[in-house]
Amino acid sequence: MTAAQANGEAVARELDAADPLPTRRSEFHMLPYDGTYSEIAYFAGNSLGLQPRATAAILRQELDDWARLGVEGHGEAARPWVSYHENLRGTAAELMGARPTEIVVMNTLTVNLHLLMISFYRPTAERFKIIIEDDAFPSDSYAVRSQAALHGFDPDDAIVRLAPRAGEHTLHTEDIAATIAAVGGELALVLLGGINYYTGEAIDIPAVTRAGHAAGAIVAIDLAHAAGNLELSLHDWDVDWAAWCNYKYLNGGPGAVGGAFVHERHLANPAIPKLHGWWSTNPATRFQMAPTVDEQPSADAWSMSNPPIMAMAPVLASYRMFAETGLANLRAKSTRLTAYLEAQLQPVMATRPMRIITPADPERRGAQLSVQFDAIDVGDLTARLRANHGVIADARQPDVVRLAPIPMYSTFHDCWRAAQALAAEVPSA
Ligand SMILES: *Cc1c(COP(=O)(O)O)cnc(C)c1O
């Protein structure tokens, strides 16, 4: 290590020691690394968050209650199963900037997109189009295309894809608004990522919502990459509905149960069609087993099944950590970490065929920086970062490596390591 590197490393360590929000790294299962450092520098928490140490105990409790109580656990478990989703509602509402009645934790993300489109994508011959990002996550693209087809429309005609300007990577709010206005009376639904998974761009949710409403459309936000990452105010922003997953920034475990938000405005409107199940009905009378549903004015009207306890317990463990630390504190630290990572990458990028395509404005991004490479196999690069440096980042085809420092457990030192690793693995141009 050169003197300059040693000095850089010492500065990173000092930043970690001095940061006003201490890391909770020791409360996570950091991945072991057998190299210069004993732990992996993990930058893929935007894809799958690491496991909190508290998760096992909560899950163990549910397994024990099941072993001990059988069916009686529905009412007598330490956290009664029949109302288990209630344990998650409050924190989810805080994370979303929503009222508790606007929130339900259920299913998984793509399923929730479909269930909400059943209610809020009701196309007519005149108004049937859906706007998404051109580089939308494939599941979202498949979901909207299949919804259009379900209603008898040609997906190629019904789906409008928002592309960046020539030579650019991210979108301008005025271009999104202009496309919305141009589709105008044909526009049924806007479904955009709060943060784009590929570029890391955060859209201006309130501005997009106003533009969509001005065109008479429903505005929905996929919060997969925004949940637990950005501070959100879905209620005040007047978003119609949203869905998210709990396994990325929210550390709820692989395939964890997801969540849905429906604005209060729509809750007391039983005319909105829904696909019902027994968890859609009034919990006070659910076990009277009536043949017709008694819908309550809450997002629970969209839930169908009894809660999956083993898929929800890890989410509860993680939500407790978010409630303790506070999203505002996490976001502030996230901004510091990401700015530091960016600053560390700058001299590396200066002499190499690579650039950050995520917006430089901290308001237009969350934790993630997407680094684009010319003529470098990004899958091979991330494998070398992992093998030679203990840095886990993910490759997204065709040409991007995503790095997301996670404020709950990533450190300035991790960011320093990532920049060093890229400098070592990417040849200077
Ligand atoms: C991660 C992600 C998904 C994943 O969907 P699942 O139904 O949870 O498998 C969908 N959409 C976006 C935008 C994502 O980032």
The ligand as an ORCA input file, in Angstrom:
! r2SCAN-3c Opt
* xyz 0 1
  C     -36.760     -5.950     -7.265
  C     -37.845     -5.466     -8.151
  C     -38.940     -6.282     -8.472
  C     -39.028     -7.699     -7.978
  O     -40.329     -8.161     -7.973
  P     -40.779     -9.400     -7.050
  O     -42.188     -9.561     -7.388
  O     -40.508     -9.010     -5.623
  O     -39.935    -10.579     -7.434
  C     -39.938     -5.737     -9.263
  N     -39.857     -4.458     -9.719
  C     -38.809     -3.663     -9.441
  C     -38.765     -2.263     -9.957
  C     -37.758     -4.144     -8.666
  O     -36.711     -3.366     -8.409
*
